[in-house]
Each structure stands twice: as structure tokens, then as C-alpha cells.
């Protein structure tokens, strides 16, 4: 067997990579655009504020952690947090042992806002996927399950 010729498995991997770039990324772009549109049009929220709320929910509970996660300056993160606190979407709690450390968390209104944005996005995704035949939906589920296996650290 000639070692410089691609194997059947190598060719299948190449096709999978091509399919990913041609399909998944444009679809994800549509999902992200829908989230941004929903956040902006229905809730008057900037994309940056949406991402700050999302990152707080994911466990980034300080301005410096948010700045690192968003790849923005601490001043920009602090300014975004100030605006979200003013809108009663984020709360600040000072550590009594170390007053320099401020813990950020979503208020119930902030959590409800994220739930509403994600809920509407899920509904939009359901509408996008609804025209697919049952077999195609199962193939989609199987593909996402297989792709999830690659997320191991």
C-alpha cells in the first residue's frame, strides 16, 4: 500500500471538515444574528451588554474575569457593568473581608431577560428546523451528538 495516498478514513475526515465549514459556521452565524436581533429589538440591549450578562451567568463574577472573557479592557467591562447595574440587571456585592473584591451576579430581572432571549431563540431555531423530515432531524441529532464527543479537554 502506498503510504502517501490518503486512506478512506482520511478522505472521510476531509469531507467532514469541508461539511463543517460549509454548513455549521453559516448556521451558527444565523443563530448569533438572531440572538443579537432579539436582544436589540425586543429588549433594547446592546450585543456587549448581552454578552456581559451571559458571561456572568457562566460564572465570571468579577470585572476582571469579564474583561478577560470578553477580551476587553477592565474599564470597558466596568462601564458595561455600571450600565447593567443601573438597569437592575446585575447586582454588586462587596466582600466584607476584602473590600476590593466585588462579586457580580444577575438580578432576577437579568436572569429573566437572558431566559427570554434564549427562549425566543430556541423558538426561532425550532421554526428553522421544523421543515426537516423526521429522518433528517434524527441525522442532525446524531451529528450533534458525535460532534459533542470532540469537546473533551
C-alpha positions in Angstrom: 0.0 0.0 0.0 1.3 3.4 -0.9 1.7 5.5 2.3 1.3 8.8 0.6 -2.2 8.1 -0.8 -5.0 9.1 1.6 -6.9 6.3 3.2 -10.7 6.1 3.0 -10.8 7.3 6.6 -8.6 10.3 5.8 -10.9 11.2 2.9 -14.0 10.9 5.1 -12.3 13.2 7.7 -11.6 15.7 4.9 -15.2 15.6 3.8 -16.4 16.0 7.4 -14.2 19.1 7.8 -15.4 20.6 4.5 -19.1 19.9 5.5 -18.5 21.6 8.9 -17.1 24.8 7.3 -19.8 24.9 4.6 -22.7 24.2 6.9 -22.2 24.6 10.7 -20.5 28.0 10.7 -23.0 29.7 8.4 -25.8 28.2 10.5 -24.2 29.4 13.7 -23.8 32.8 12.2 -27.6 32.9 11.6 -28.2 31.8 15.2 -25.9 34.5 16.6 -27.6 37.2 14.4 -31.0 36.1 15.7 -29.8 36.4 19.3 -28.4 39.9 18.6 -31.6 40.9 16.8 -33.8 39.6 19.6 -31.6 41.3 22.3 -31.5 44.6 20.5 -35.0 44.9 19.0 -37.1 43.3 21.7 -35.1 44.2 24.8 -33.1 47.3 23.8 -29.9 45.6 24.7 -26.5 46.0 23.1 -24.6 43.0 22.0 -21.8 43.8 24.5 -24.3 44.0 27.4 -25.9 40.7 26.3 -22.5 39.0 26.4 -21.7 40.5 29.8 -24.9 39.1 31.2 -24.2 35.7 29.5 -20.7 35.6 31.0 -21.9 36.5 34.5 -24.3 33.6 34.2 -21.5 31.3 33.1 -19.6 32.2 36.3 -17.4 35.2 35.5 -18.3 37.2 38.7 -15.8 40.0 38.7 -15.0 42.9 36.3 -11.5 41.5 35.7 -12.9 38.0 34.8 -15.4 39.6 32.5 -12.7 41.7 30.8 -10.6 38.6 30.3 -13.5 36.5 29.0 -14.6 39.2 26.5 -11.1 40.3 25.6 -11.9 43.9 26.5 -10.3 46.4 28.9 -11.3 46.4 32.6 -12.5 50.0 32.1 -14.8 48.8 29.3 -16.1 45.9 31.3 -16.6 48.2 34.3 -18.6 50.6 32.2 -20.8 47.9 30.9 -21.4 46.5 34.4 -22.3 50.1 35.6 -24.9 50.3 32.9 -26.3 46.9 33.7 -26.4 47.7 37.4 -28.3 50.9 36.6 -30.8 48.9 34.7 -31.2 46.5 37.6 -29.9 43.5 35.6 -26.7 43.0 37.6 -26.0 43.3 41.3 -22.7 44.0 43.1 -21.8 42.6 46.4 -18.8 43.7 48.3 -16.7 41.1 50.1 -16.6 42.2 53.8 -13.1 40.6 54.3 -11.6 42.2 51.2 -13.4 45.4 50.1 -11.5 45.5 46.9 -13.3 42.3 45.7 -16.8 43.0 44.2 -18.9 39.9 43.4 -21.2 40.4 40.4 -24.4 38.4 39.8 -27.5 38.6 37.8 -30.6 40.0 39.4 -33.8 38.2 38.9 -34.6 40.7 36.1 -31.2 40.0 34.4 -31.8 36.2 34.6 -35.3 36.6 33.3 -34.1 38.7 30.4 -31.5 36.1 29.4 -34.1 33.4 29.7 -36.4 35.4 27.4 -33.7 36.0 24.8 -32.7 32.3 24.8 -36.3 31.1 24.8 -37.2 33.2 21.8 -34.0 32.0 20.0 -34.9 28.4 20.8 -38.4 29.0 19.3 -36.8 30.5 16.2 -34.5 27.5 15.9 -37.4 25.2 16.2 -39.1 27.0 13.3 -35.9 26.8 11.2 -35.6 23.0 11.8 -39.4 22.2 11.6 -39.4 21.7 7.8 -36.8 18.9 8.0 -38.1 15.4 7.7 -38.0 13.1 10.8 -35.1 11.2 9.4 -33.1 14.4 8.7 -33.8 15.6 12.3 -32.5 12.4 13.7 -29.4 12.7 11.5 -29.0 16.2 12.8 -29.3 15.0 16.4 -26.8 12.1 15.7 -24.3 14.5 14.1 -24.5 17.0 17.1 -24.1 14.0 19.5 -21.0 12.9 17.5 -19.6 16.4 17.4 -20.1 16.7 21.2 -17.6 13.8 21.6 -14.9 16.0 20.3 -15.3 18.6 23.1 -13.2 16.5 25.5 -10.3 18.5 27.1 
